[in-house]
C-alpha cells in the first residue's frame, strides 16, 4: 500500500501517463530506502525468510546495498532501467506497459 503505483498498477503491466510523476517519486523513495540495507539483508522468499539467493553472498563488488542489488538479465540496474522508462514515458506523454519478450 505504500507504493501503489509501482507495486499495484505497473507491477500488473500498465501505468497510465497521469500517474507517472507520482510513480517516479515512488521509485526515488524506494531507492533511497533500499540504500539503508546491506546485500546480506535481502529477503529472497517472503514465505520463508531463511532462504537465501542461489548464489549466496557471491556477488559483484559493485553491489554496495539493496538499492543496486537488483539487475536485469543482461546485468543492468533494474531501478535505473525502470526510472529511465518512466522518464521517457513522461517526456513523450505516454502510458507505460511492461511486456514479456
Buried (B, 14 or more C-beta within 10 A) or exposed (E): EEBBBBEEBBEEEEBBEEBBEEBBEBBEEBBEEBEEBEBEEBEEEEEEEEEEEEEEEEBEEEBEBBBBBBBEEEEEBEBBBBBEBBEEBBEEEEEBEEEEE
